[in-house]
């Protein structure tokens, strides 16, 4: 079965041309919506993917109707692969998993995206190491000053209530609970 997906961004646009092209290309059922492609919670797209069965094809007129970014496209294609469904774009002939050439192109695209993610991860890791070497502390700032943390540790060692300390200092019980009691000299 061929499932079509048509999308326009605004109410002023019409879906007619996309629906006609999808129907001509053999779509048995077409899911339509008027919503920005930047939105990830597109109901009709979710319904179209849910309607797919192994061997079915998701058909769009152009890639930009399906995804706004390479990552978004690869995420959708991964979902289709897990279902066992195929994908085809009428205007972007290279994006067609029903053919060996199309599968190769999308595999290369996926490989490049994975390579880019690894480069980003590597650069981020190196940047963290350089920052740590310069003495920069990573993570969120303490909610309590050093003196307040010392006070909490001493009060907890005396048996002070986490709830009461949290109320007095205006922080959550979890913040107080992370400060261990200390030995008092």
Backbone as ProteinMPNN parsed JSONL, in Angstrom:
{"seq_chain_A": "XXXXXXXXXXXXXXXXXXXXXXXXXXXXXXXXXXXXXXXXXXXXXXXXXXXXXXXXXXXXXXXXXXXXXXXXXXXXXXXXXXXXXXXXXXXXXXXXXXXXXXXXXXXXXXXXXXXXXXXXXXXXXXXXXXXXXXXXXXXXXXXXXXXXXXXXXXXXXXXXXXXXXXXXXXXXXXXXXXXXXXXXX", "coords_chain_A": {"N_chain_A": [[0.841, -1.174, 0.0], [0.453, 2.263, -0.685], [1.048, 5.069, 1.117], [0.244, 8.402, 1.322], [1.605, 11.619, 2.207], [0.83, 14.894, 2.829], [1.616, 18.321, 3.276], [1.208, 21.689, 4.213], [2.342, 24.948, 5.245], [0.805, 27.158, 6.141], [-2.553, 28.442, 6.667], [-3.32, 29.866, 4.445], [-2.295, 28.589, 2.267], [-2.699, 25.924, -0.141], [-3.505, 22.444, -0.266], [-4.084, 21.111, -2.531], [-2.495, 20.707, -4.953], [-0.45, 18.998, -4.064], [-1.946, 16.782, -3.155], [-3.122, 15.977, -5.551], [-0.814, 15.23, -7.017], [0.156, 13.133, -5.423], [-1.975, 11.339, -5.575], [-1.993, 10.759, -8.324], [0.452, 9.454, -8.428], [-0.182, 7.101, -7.262], [-1.009, 6.852, -4.588], [-2.808, 5.271, -2.041], [-4.027, 6.091, 0.262], [-4.19, 9.277, 1.77], [-2.687, 11.424, 4.031], [-3.231, 14.563, 5.414], [-2.174, 17.875, 6.361], [-2.137, 21.186, 7.811], [0.359, 22.777, 8.954], [3.317, 24.012, 10.541], [6.486, 22.939, 9.36], [8.486, 22.907, 11.177], [7.458, 22.061, 13.522], [7.422, 19.302, 15.679], [5.424, 17.731, 16.558], [3.491, 16.669, 14.669], [0.397, 15.702, 13.872], [-0.927, 14.408, 11.655], [1.233, 13.33, 10.257], [2.202, 11.518, 12.151], [-0.011, 9.813, 12.201], [0.062, 8.859, 9.578], [2.479, 7.429, 9.575], [1.856, 5.544, 11.521], [-0.055, 4.107, 10.153], [1.359, 2.643, 8.333], [2.555, -0.503, 7.185], [4.742, -3.4, 7.143], [6.511, -3.372, 4.09], [4.899, -1.427, 2.937], [4.749, 1.905, 1.464], [5.791, 5.175, 2.206], [4.856, 8.154, 0.804], [5.826, 11.28, -0.471], [5.539, 14.605, -1.885], [7.71, 16.363, -1.972], [10.85, 16.509, -0.221], [10.971, 18.561, 1.698], [8.402, 18.743, 2.596], [8.181, 16.731, 4.369], [10.372, 16.83, 6.193], [12.391, 19.21, 7.961], [15.062, 19.288, 8.435], [18.182, 17.504, 8.031], [18.633, 15.759, 10.148], [16.029, 15.467, 11.171], [14.813, 14.244, 8.961], [16.309, 11.842, 8.836], [15.553, 10.719, 11.243], [12.818, 10.182, 10.834], [13.064, 8.385, 8.684], [14.43, 6.327, 9.954], [12.464, 5.418, 11.701], [10.668, 4.414, 9.795], [12.193, 2.361, 8.702], [12.382, 0.64, 10.887], [9.758, -0.216, 11.017], [9.625, -1.551, 8.664], [8.89, -0.389, 6.384], [8.917, 1.5, 3.279], [10.257, 4.444, 1.569], [9.54, 7.301, -0.438], [10.19, 10.128, -2.437], [8.637, 12.304, -4.645], [9.697, 14.538, -6.068], [12.376, 14.608, -5.334], [14.321, 12.529, -6.55], [16.465, 10.97, -5.759], [15.915, 10.322, -3.159], [14.652, 7.682, -2.421], [13.75, 4.809, -1.195], [12.821, 2.577, -2.383], [14.345, 1.76, -4.428], [17.586, 0.386, -5.313], [19.591, 2.355, -5.742], [18.54, 4.62, -4.476], [18.41, 3.696, -1.811], [21.144, 3.448, -1.359], [21.971, 6.165, -1.557], [20.609, 7.311, 0.632], [21.742, 5.839, 2.678], [24.373, 6.733, 2.553], [23.933, 9.426, 3.166], [22.953, 9.121, 5.781], [25.255, 8.039, 6.964], [27.013, 10.219, 6.721], [25.717, 12.063, 8.369], [25.922, 10.752, 10.835], [28.701, 10.754, 11.091], [29.143, 13.523, 11.321], [27.817, 13.99, 13.772], [29.539, 12.557, 15.472], [31.882, 14.087, 15.163], [31.042, 16.499, 16.326], [30.536, 15.615, 18.942], [33.15, 14.88, 19.662], [34.507, 17.371, 19.468], [33.132, 18.776, 21.451], [33.783, 17.301, 23.733], [36.577, 17.706, 23.824], [36.599, 20.472, 24.23], [35.43, 20.621, 26.779], [37.432, 19.352, 28.291], [39.567, 21.169, 27.954], [38.468, 23.42, 29.216], [38.151, 22.464, 31.84], [40.825, 22.078, 32.486], [41.6, 24.718, 32.608], [40.488, 25.398, 34.947], [37.787, 25.841, 35.101], [34.648, 25.223, 36.439], [32.361, 22.718, 35.71], [28.834, 22.258, 35.17], [25.811, 22.971, 37.08], [25.5, 25.963, 39.102], [26.093, 26.214, 42.64], [23.311, 26.28, 44.821], [23.406, 27.14, 47.348], [25.6, 29.066, 49.419], [29.077, 28.577, 50.394], [29.304, 28.885, 53.18], [26.602, 28.527, 53.92], [26.222, 25.854, 53.144], [28.011, 24.595, 54.854], [26.779, 25.23, 57.307], [24.367, 23.778, 56.981], [25.396, 21.152, 56.911], [26.454, 20.954, 59.498], [24.113, 21.314, 61.043], [22.622, 19.123, 60.22], [24.237, 17.113, 61.229], [23.738, 17.455, 63.902], [21.243, 16.494, 64.002], [19.282, 17.918, 62.742], [16.277, 18.698, 60.951], [15.705, 17.862, 57.559], [13.591, 18.901, 56.109], [12.909, 21.203, 57.628], [15.312, 22.685, 57.471], [15.399, 23.124, 54.713], [13.138, 24.728, 54.41], [13.86, 26.996, 55.942], [16.109, 27.938, 54.541], [15.085, 28.32, 52.025], [15.169, 26.53, 49.87], [14.954, 23.427, 47.97], [14.067, 20.22, 49.438], [15.61, 18.241, 48.352], [17.961, 19.567, 47.656], [19.021, 20.128, 50.177], [19.238, 17.512, 51.109], [21.333, 16.499, 49.583], [23.582, 17.38, 50.816], [25.889, 16.1, 52.912], [25.827, 15.133, 56.419], [28.22, 16.493, 58.728], [31.125, 15.857, 60.759], [31.422, 17.351, 63.887], [33.768, 19.37, 65.512]], "CA_chain_A": [[0.0, 0.0, 0.0], [1.179, 3.533, -0.731], [0.451, 6.078, 2.0], [0.739, 9.728, 0.991], [1.614, 12.643, 3.245], [0.864, 16.244, 2.249], [1.65, 19.336, 4.32], [1.518, 23.094, 3.929], [2.658, 25.626, 6.499], [-0.182, 28.133, 6.609], [-3.928, 28.268, 6.2], [-3.47, 30.522, 3.153], [-1.814, 27.697, 1.213], [-3.617, 24.825, -0.446], [-2.942, 21.102, -0.384], [-4.627, 20.502, -3.753], [-1.464, 20.255, -5.896], [0.217, 17.833, -3.476], [-2.889, 15.662, -3.15], [-3.249, 15.521, -6.938], [0.422, 14.533, -7.392], [0.215, 11.872, -4.679], [-3.005, 10.457, -6.139], [-1.485, 10.338, -9.632], [1.567, 8.528, -8.202], [-0.711, 5.829, -6.782], [-1.286, 6.804, -3.146], [-4.103, 4.692, -1.695], [-4.571, 6.904, 1.345], [-3.367, 10.483, 1.924], [-2.827, 12.166, 5.277], [-2.984, 15.976, 5.095], [-2.241, 18.819, 7.467], [-1.652, 22.556, 7.651], [1.156, 23.009, 10.161], [4.717, 24.307, 10.248], [7.394, 21.792, 9.318], [9.364, 22.967, 12.341], [6.788, 21.376, 14.626], [7.697, 17.864, 15.705], [4.197, 17.045, 16.948], [2.555, 16.726, 13.548], [-0.56, 14.606, 14.07], [-1.184, 13.642, 10.426], [2.438, 12.553, 9.964], [2.191, 10.388, 13.089], [-1.051, 8.877, 11.748], [0.541, 8.22, 8.347], [3.495, 6.44, 9.952], [1.157, 4.469, 12.24], [-0.831, 3.319, 9.184], [2.279, 1.853, 7.507], [2.85, -1.885, 7.526], [5.926, -3.844, 6.399], [6.36, -3.384, 2.635], [4.2, -0.214, 2.485], [5.608, 3.028, 1.105], [5.37, 6.533, 2.537], [5.113, 8.954, -0.392], [5.666, 12.736, -0.341], [5.859, 15.279, -3.142], [9.071, 16.894, -1.822], [11.404, 16.227, 1.101], [10.686, 19.621, 2.666], [7.061, 18.513, 3.136], [8.337, 15.728, 5.417], [11.374, 17.168, 7.201], [13.042, 20.506, 7.848], [16.508, 19.124, 8.58], [18.692, 16.162, 7.756], [18.396, 14.948, 11.332], [14.598, 15.154, 11.207], [14.582, 13.272, 7.892], [16.889, 10.561, 9.211], [14.737, 10.185, 12.332], [11.62, 9.6, 10.224], [13.473, 7.215, 7.903], [14.755, 5.266, 10.906], [11.172, 4.863, 12.142], [10.124, 3.624, 8.681], [13.011, 1.155, 8.6], [11.99, -0.262, 11.984], [8.451, -0.771, 10.649], [9.797, -2.361, 7.463], [8.266, 0.368, 5.3], [9.803, 2.193, 2.338], [10.021, 5.88, 1.452], [9.784, 7.842, -1.775], [9.858, 11.53, -2.687], [8.409, 12.454, -6.086], [10.589, 15.543, -6.658], [13.774, 14.298, -5.001], [14.377, 11.141, -6.999], [17.507, 10.238, -5.036], [15.358, 9.918, -1.863], [13.696, 6.64, -2.792], [14.267, 3.535, -0.674], [12.269, 1.457, -3.146], [15.358, 1.377, -5.418], [18.925, 0.223, -4.731], [20.32, 3.629, -5.769], [17.971, 5.464, -3.426], [18.868, 3.177, -0.515], [22.557, 3.815, -1.242], [22.07, 7.602, -1.289], [20.164, 7.579, 1.992], [22.741, 5.249, 3.57], [25.501, 7.677, 2.557], [23.463, 10.589, 3.919], [22.937, 8.711, 7.185], [26.648, 7.917, 7.396], [27.562, 11.574, 6.883], [25.104, 12.66, 9.558], [26.531, 10.103, 11.994], [30.069, 11.279, 11.148], [29.045, 14.887, 11.851], [27.498, 13.882, 15.205], [30.771, 12.144, 16.153], [32.779, 15.252, 15.199], [30.503, 17.433, 17.324], [30.782, 15.003, 20.246], [34.586, 14.965, 19.908], [34.855, 18.776, 19.732], [32.557, 19.137, 22.744], [34.588, 16.645, 24.757], [37.855, 18.424, 23.887], [36.326, 21.779, 24.835], [35.247, 20.407, 28.225], [38.746, 19.059, 28.883], [40.329, 22.43, 28.007], [37.858, 24.277, 30.237], [38.483, 21.897, 33.143], [42.243, 22.36, 32.7], [41.712, 26.144, 32.96], [39.885, 25.58, 36.259], [36.363, 26.159, 35.004], [33.812, 24.153, 36.987], [31.212, 22.395, 34.871], [27.606, 21.941, 35.88], [25.068, 24.112, 37.626], [26.058, 26.656, 40.252], [25.502, 25.832, 43.914], [22.2, 27.127, 45.261], [23.787, 27.664, 48.655], [27.004, 29.474, 49.533], [29.919, 27.662, 51.165], [28.913, 29.012, 54.59], [25.283, 27.901, 54.082], [26.398, 24.402, 53.056], [28.648, 24.193, 56.107], [25.724, 25.323, 58.31], [23.463, 22.637, 56.779], [26.112, 19.94, 57.315], [26.534, 20.954, 60.963], [22.764, 21.114, 61.581], [22.234, 17.732, 59.962], [24.991, 16.282, 62.165], [23.065, 17.6, 65.199], [19.921, 15.878, 63.896], [18.337, 18.884, 62.176], [15.347, 18.177, 59.947], [15.93, 18.285, 56.175], [12.45, 19.735, 55.734], [13.028, 22.497, 58.306], [16.455, 23.402, 56.884], [14.99, 23.554, 53.37], [12.198, 25.834, 54.569], [14.61, 28.149, 56.458], [17.025, 28.453, 53.515], [14.35, 28.604, 50.795], [15.572, 25.622, 48.784], [14.23, 22.157, 48.019], [14.58, 19.188, 50.346], [16.656, 17.507, 47.625], [19.198, 20.346, 47.771], [19.533, 19.887, 51.527], [19.567, 16.091, 51.21], [22.607, 16.217, 48.905], [24.679, 17.832, 51.684], [26.002, 15.103, 53.98], [26.161, 15.658, 57.747], [29.666, 16.457, 58.971], [31.551, 15.701, 62.141], [31.675, 18.654, 64.521], [34.869, 19.241, 66.454]], "C_chain_A": [[0.891, 1.244, 0.0], [0.392, 4.554, 0.085], [1.077, 7.421, 1.652], [0.69, 10.656, 2.19], [1.786, 13.998, 2.571], [0.804, 17.255, 3.39], [1.919, 20.709, 3.723], [1.657, 23.795, 5.268], [1.553, 26.529, 7.021], [-1.555, 27.846, 6.032], [-4.138, 28.892, 4.825], [-3.032, 29.656, 1.981], [-2.808, 26.558, 1.011], [-2.851, 23.515, -0.627], [-3.282, 20.443, -1.715], [-3.56, 19.942, -4.689], [-0.754, 19.008, -5.365], [-0.692, 16.604, -3.512], [-3.041, 15.09, -4.557], [-2.011, 14.727, -7.364], [0.53, 13.181, -6.69], [-0.789, 10.854, -5.216], [-2.54, 9.901, -7.48], [-0.37, 9.301, -9.483], [1.109, 7.217, -7.565], [-0.976, 5.733, -5.296], [-2.695, 6.291, -2.89], [-4.817, 5.512, -0.619], [-3.621, 8.083, 1.541], [-3.712, 11.162, 3.246], [-2.395, 13.599, 5.012], [-3.011, 16.802, 6.369], [-1.665, 20.17, 7.085], [-0.965, 22.935, 8.954], [2.595, 23.265, 9.746], [5.55, 23.032, 10.267], [8.353, 21.773, 10.491], [8.758, 22.244, 13.539], [7.095, 19.883, 14.568], [6.447, 17.063, 16.059], [3.136, 17.143, 15.856], [1.668, 15.484, 13.574], [-0.754, 13.762, 12.806], [0.039, 12.804, 10.034], [2.501, 11.329, 10.871], [1.16, 9.349, 12.662], [-0.612, 8.138, 10.489], [1.556, 7.132, 8.674], [2.839, 5.257, 10.669], [0.38, 3.569, 11.283], [0.055, 2.404, 8.34], [2.48, 0.456, 8.079], [4.107, -2.302, 6.759], [5.634, -3.951, 4.902], [5.599, -2.191, 2.082], [5.208, 0.885, 2.18], [4.98, 4.337, 1.573], [5.809, 7.419, 1.382], [4.866, 10.43, -0.086], [6.008, 13.376, -1.686], [7.281, 15.831, -3.135], [9.543, 16.614, -0.409], [11.042, 17.292, 2.126], [9.265, 19.54, 3.21], [7.129, 17.561, 4.322], [9.238, 16.218, 6.544], [12.02, 18.508, 6.904], [14.555, 20.399, 7.885], [16.899, 17.692, 8.247], [18.421, 15.245, 8.939], [16.933, 14.53, 11.433], [14.26, 14.101, 10.154], [15.093, 11.892, 8.297], [16.111, 9.909, 10.358], [13.485, 9.511, 11.78], [11.986, 8.331, 9.452], [13.844, 6.04, 8.806], [13.475, 4.601, 11.414], [10.573, 3.969, 11.055], [10.875, 2.3, 8.55], [12.614, 0.147, 9.669], [10.639, -0.915, 11.713], [8.604, -1.766, 9.506], [9.158, -1.7, 6.26], [9.328, 1.069, 4.457], [9.426, 3.662, 2.265], [10.333, 6.334, 0.034], [9.33, 9.298, -1.822], [9.728, 11.702, -4.198], [9.395, 13.423, -6.732], [12.062, 15.238, -6.44], [14.009, 12.824, -5.301], [15.449, 10.32, -6.298], [16.988, 9.717, -3.685], [14.249, 8.898, -2.098], [14.239, 5.287, -2.333], [13.655, 2.334, -1.374], [13.253, 0.992, -4.214], [16.711, 1.208, -4.739], [19.71, 1.538, -4.687], [19.831, 4.565, -4.67], [18.395, 5.012, -2.041], [20.325, 3.534, -0.294], [22.703, 5.29, -0.879], [21.672, 7.916, 0.156], [21.116, 6.963, 3.015], [23.954, 6.162, 3.683], [25.125, 8.911, 3.378], [23.442, 10.28, 5.414], [24.34, 8.588, 7.749], [27.297, 9.275, 7.619], [26.994, 12.253, 8.124], [25.704, 12.057, 10.831], [27.962, 10.596, 12.187], [30.069, 12.684, 11.753], [28.718, 14.871, 13.342], [28.731, 13.485, 16.004], [31.764, 13.298, 16.241], [32.322, 16.253, 16.253], [30.779, 16.903, 18.721], [32.258, 15.123, 20.622], [35.003, 16.395, 20.242], [34.328, 19.218, 21.092], [33.387, 18.558, 23.877], [35.931, 17.353, 24.929], [37.683, 19.787, 24.545], [36.127, 21.669, 26.338], [36.581, 20.17, 28.91], [39.575, 20.331, 29.0], [39.783, 23.348, 29.096], [38.192, 23.773, 31.637], [39.941, 22.18, 33.478], [42.472, 23.824, 33.086], [41.06, 26.441, 34.301], [38.42, 25.954, 36.237], [35.57, 24.964, 35.501], [32.61, 23.96, 36.077], [29.997, 22.125, 35.748], [26.949, 23.179, 36.458], [25.773, 24.713, 38.837], [25.377, 26.13, 41.521], [24.377, 26.794, 44.263], [22.514, 27.782, 46.595], [25.267, 28.032, 48.657], [27.767, 28.429, 50.352], [29.5, 27.684, 52.635], [27.552, 28.375, 54.851], [25.389, 26.379, 54.038], [27.039, 23.862, 54.335], [27.621, 24.2, 57.255], [24.784, 24.119, 58.215], [24.129, 21.351, 57.258], [26.174, 19.834, 58.837], [25.16, 20.675, 61.583], [22.289, 19.682, 61.357], [22.965, 16.784, 60.9], [24.364, 16.33, 63.557], [21.666, 16.975, 65.179], [18.858, 16.819, 63.353], [17.516, 18.269, 61.056], [15.667, 18.744, 58.559], [14.82, 19.24, 55.748], [12.566, 21.135, 56.342], [14.172, 23.326, 57.711], [16.103, 23.927, 55.488], [14.075, 24.763, 53.456], [12.944, 27.107, 55.0], [15.466, 28.788, 55.358], [16.341, 28.725, 52.172], [14.792, 27.78, 49.599], [14.778, 24.324, 48.927], [14.859, 21.208, 49.033], [15.709, 18.405, 49.665], [17.99, 18.235, 47.722], [19.836, 20.111, 49.132], [19.998, 18.441, 51.658], [20.885, 15.712, 50.556], [23.82, 16.63, 49.754], [24.786, 16.85, 52.851], [26.288, 15.767, 55.327], [27.667, 15.581, 57.963], [29.923, 16.266, 60.445], [31.889, 17.079, 62.697], [32.776, 18.462, 65.54], [34.49, 19.795, 67.794]], "O_chain_A": [[1.955, 1.257, 0.619], [-0.763, 4.86, -0.212], [2.299, 7.566, 1.681], [-0.152, 10.505, 3.075], [2.75, 14.227, 1.841], [0.05, 17.082, 4.348], [2.758, 20.86, 2.835], [1.165, 23.319, 6.291], [1.383, 26.651, 8.234], [-1.704, 27.116, 5.052], [-5.049, 28.484, 4.104], [-3.357, 29.953, 0.831], [-3.638, 26.271, 1.873], [-1.706, 23.497, -1.079], [-2.82, 19.337, -1.996], [-3.698, 18.819, -5.174], [-0.487, 18.074, -6.12], [-0.248, 15.511, -3.862], [-3.083, 13.873, -4.739], [-2.132, 13.678, -7.996], [0.95, 12.196, -7.298], [-0.495, 9.662, -5.304], [-2.679, 8.706, -7.741], [-0.252, 8.385, -10.296], [1.922, 6.318, -7.351], [-1.154, 4.63, -4.78], [-3.662, 6.808, -3.45], [-6.044, 5.609, -0.599], [-2.402, 7.922, 1.486], [-4.877, 11.437, 3.537], [-1.323, 13.835, 4.453], [-3.738, 16.504, 7.317], [-0.837, 20.292, 6.183], [-1.605, 23.353, 9.92], [3.038, 22.781, 8.705], [5.334, 22.153, 11.101], [8.968, 20.745, 10.776], [9.473, 21.86, 14.464], [7.027, 19.278, 13.498], [6.419, 15.846, 15.878], [2.031, 17.634, 16.086], [2.127, 14.368, 13.332], [-0.746, 12.533, 12.879], [-0.111, 11.69, 9.533], [2.816, 10.23, 10.415], [1.414, 8.148, 12.745], [-0.874, 6.944, 10.339], [1.498, 6.037, 8.114], [3.22, 4.107, 10.453], [0.178, 2.39, 11.573], [-0.45, 1.483, 7.697], [2.565, 0.266, 9.292], [4.497, -1.618, 5.813], [4.636, -4.546, 4.497], [5.638, -1.953, 0.875], [6.368, 0.809, 2.582], [3.791, 4.578, 1.363], [6.985, 7.44, 1.018], [3.836, 10.792, 0.482], [6.68, 12.77, -2.52], [7.979, 15.783, -4.148], [8.728, 16.493, 0.506], [10.829, 16.975, 3.296], [8.951, 20.208, 4.195], [6.249, 17.573, 5.183], [8.913, 16.045, 7.719], [12.178, 18.895, 5.746], [15.258, 21.3, 7.428], [16.059, 16.794, 8.189], [18.027, 14.092, 8.762], [16.631, 13.378, 11.744], [13.503, 13.17, 10.429], [14.397, 10.892, 8.124], [16.023, 8.683, 10.43], [13.128, 8.41, 12.198], [11.295, 7.317, 9.558], [13.597, 4.886, 8.456], [13.409, 3.378, 11.542], [10.036, 2.901, 11.348], [10.272, 1.253, 8.317], [12.519, -1.05, 9.401], [10.403, -2.047, 12.134], [7.821, -2.707, 9.384], [8.91, -2.345, 5.241], [10.479, 1.211, 4.87], [8.411, 4.082, 2.821], [11.253, 5.832, -0.61], [8.261, 9.658, -1.329], [10.612, 11.289, -4.948], [9.883, 13.161, -7.832], [12.9, 15.576, -7.277], [13.907, 11.976, -4.415], [15.35, 9.094, -6.249], [17.556, 8.778, -3.127], [13.063, 9.211, -1.987], [15.083, 4.691, -3.001], [13.934, 1.193, -1.004], [13.039, -0.045, -4.842], [16.961, 1.818, -3.7], [20.412, 1.809, -3.714], [20.633, 5.227, -4.012], [18.706, 5.841, -1.185], [20.718, 3.883, 0.82], [23.48, 5.631, 0.013], [22.338, 8.706, 0.824], [21.281, 7.507, 4.107], [24.502, 6.347, 4.77], [25.918, 9.382, 4.193], [23.872, 11.104, 6.222], [24.592, 8.988, 8.886], [28.038, 9.467, 8.583], [27.717, 12.94, 8.846], [25.963, 12.777, 11.795], [28.39, 10.83, 13.318], [30.904, 12.995, 12.603], [29.283, 15.657, 14.103], [28.956, 14.01, 17.094], [32.418, 13.476, 17.269], [33.144, 16.793, 16.993], [31.211, 17.655, 19.594], [32.583, 15.432, 21.768], [35.764, 16.616, 21.184], [35.005, 19.954, 21.809], [33.665, 19.239, 24.864], [36.373, 17.576, 26.056], [38.531, 20.209, 25.331], [36.597, 22.521, 27.092], [36.839, 20.718, 29.981], [40.218, 20.558, 30.025], [40.552, 23.983, 29.817], [38.484, 24.572, 32.527], [40.265, 22.488, 34.625], [43.421, 24.138, 33.805], [41.065, 27.585, 34.757], [37.868, 26.346, 37.265], [35.779, 23.836, 35.054], [31.926, 24.92, 35.719], [30.129, 21.801, 36.929], [27.465, 24.29, 36.34], [26.552, 24.038, 39.51], [24.238, 25.664, 41.482], [24.488, 27.996, 44.021], [21.969, 28.832, 46.934], [26.08, 27.395, 47.987], [27.172, 27.517, 50.926], [29.357, 26.633, 53.262], [27.358, 27.746, 55.891], [24.721, 25.688, 54.807], [26.654, 22.805, 54.834], [27.601, 23.282, 58.076], [24.441, 23.511, 59.229], [23.495, 20.544, 57.938], [25.972, 18.758, 59.399], [25.05, 19.897, 62.53], [21.626, 19.102, 62.217], [22.407, 15.773, 61.325], [24.446, 15.358, 64.308], [20.986, 16.93, 66.204], [17.664, 16.552, 63.486], [18.002, 17.423, 60.306], [15.873, 19.947, 58.402], [15.077, 20.259, 55.108], [12.347, 22.133, 55.656], [14.019, 24.524, 57.475], [16.471, 25.046, 55.13], [14.207, 25.709, 52.679], [12.676, 28.184, 54.468], [15.543, 30.012, 55.251], [16.956, 29.3, 51.274], [14.794, 28.258, 48.464], [14.026, 24.148, 49.886], [16.013, 21.366, 49.431], [16.65, 17.962, 50.325], [19.036, 17.599, 47.856], [21.048, 19.918, 49.232], [21.041, 18.177, 52.256], [21.495, 14.711, 50.931], [24.953, 16.266, 49.438], [23.882, 16.772, 53.683], [26.91, 16.827, 55.382], [28.32, 14.686, 57.427], [29.043, 16.486, 61.277], [32.565, 17.873, 62.043], [32.743, 17.524, 66.337], [35.298, 19.773, 68.722]]}, "name": "protein", "num_of_chains": 1, "seq": "XXXXXXXXXXXXXXXXXXXXXXXXXXXXXXXXXXXXXXXXXXXXXXXXXXXXXXXXXXXXXXXXXXXXXXXXXXXXXXXXXXXXXXXXXXXXXXXXXXXXXXXXXXXXXXXXXXXXXXXXXXXXXXXXXXXXXXXXXXXXXXXXXXXXXXXXXXXXXXXXXXXXXXXXXXXXXXXXXXXXXXXXX"}
